Amino acid sequence: MTAQTGTSDAVTTVYQVSGMSCGHCEGSVSAELSELPGVSSVKAVASTGEVTVVSAAPLEEAAVRAAVDEAGFELVGRA
């Protein structure tokens, strides 16, 4: 899901990530994705595997996949 937020130009995208099982997992994924250029916030939820990313512009899926891989998890795709 990609959606424009109300008054800003931010883009919110929800990704599905497999392998997260705890708060530490959420933190690892969030930390890696937060380092991508233009990302302003990341919220990972281990119980659902969903990771919500708010960025200034749409992110390249390859960059998101590389960040999730670096954290030790697998990007399934967009939720």
C-alpha positions as CSV (number, residue, x, y, z in Angstrom):
1,M,0.0,0.0,0.0
2,T,1.4,3.4,-0.9
3,A,-0.6,6.5,0.0
4,Q,-0.1,10.2,0.1
5,T,-0.5,11.6,3.6
6,G,-2.7,14.6,4.2
7,T,-0.9,17.9,4.1
8,S,2.7,16.9,3.5
9,D,4.4,15.3,0.5
10,A,5.4,12.3,2.6
11,V,4.7,8.8,1.2
12,T,3.6,6.0,3.5
13,T,4.4,2.4,2.4
14,V,3.6,-0.8,4.2
15,Y,6.0,-3.8,3.6
16,Q,5.7,-7.4,4.7
17,V,8.8,-8.8,6.4
18,S,9.3,-12.4,7.4
19,G,11.2,-13.7,10.4
20,M,10.6,-11.0,13.0
21,S,9.5,-12.4,16.3
22,C,10.3,-9.9,19.0
23,G,11.0,-6.3,19.9
24,H,14.6,-6.7,19.2
25,C,13.7,-7.8,15.6
26,E,11.5,-4.8,15.2
27,G,14.4,-2.5,16.4
28,S,16.9,-4.1,14.0
29,V,14.6,-3.7,11.0
30,S,13.6,-0.1,12.0
31,A,17.2,0.9,12.5
32,E,18.3,-0.3,9.1
33,L,15.4,1.2,7.2
34,S,15.8,4.5,9.1
35,E,19.2,4.9,7.5
36,L,17.8,5.0,4.0
37,P,17.8,8.5,2.5
38,G,14.5,10.3,2.8
39,V,13.0,8.0,5.5
40,S,11.4,10.0,8.3
41,S,9.8,7.2,10.3
42,V,9.6,3.4,10.6
43,K,7.2,1.3,12.6
44,A,7.8,-2.5,12.6
45,V,5.3,-4.9,14.2
46,A,6.7,-8.4,14.7
47,S,3.3,-10.0,15.4
48,T,2.0,-9.1,11.9
49,G,5.3,-8.8,10.0
50,E,4.2,-5.4,8.8
51,V,6.7,-2.5,8.6
52,T,5.3,1.0,7.9
53,V,7.8,3.4,6.3
54,V,7.2,7.1,5.9
55,S,9.5,8.7,3.4
56,A,9.9,11.9,1.4
57,A,9.5,10.0,-1.9
58,P,8.8,6.4,-2.9
59,L,11.7,4.1,-2.0
60,E,13.4,1.8,-4.4
61,E,12.4,-1.8,-3.5
62,A,16.0,-2.9,-4.0
63,A,17.2,-0.5,-1.3
64,V,14.4,-1.6,1.1
65,R,15.2,-5.2,0.4
66,A,19.0,-4.6,1.1
67,A,18.2,-2.9,4.4
68,V,15.9,-5.6,5.6
69,D,18.5,-8.3,4.5
70,E,21.2,-6.4,6.4
71,A,19.0,-6.6,9.5
72,G,18.8,-10.4,9.0
73,F,15.2,-10.7,7.7
74,E,13.5,-11.2,4.4
75,L,11.4,-8.6,2.5
76,V,8.3,-10.5,1.2
77,G,7.0,-7.4,-0.6
78,R,4.4,-4.7,-0.1
79,A,1.6,-5.6,2.3
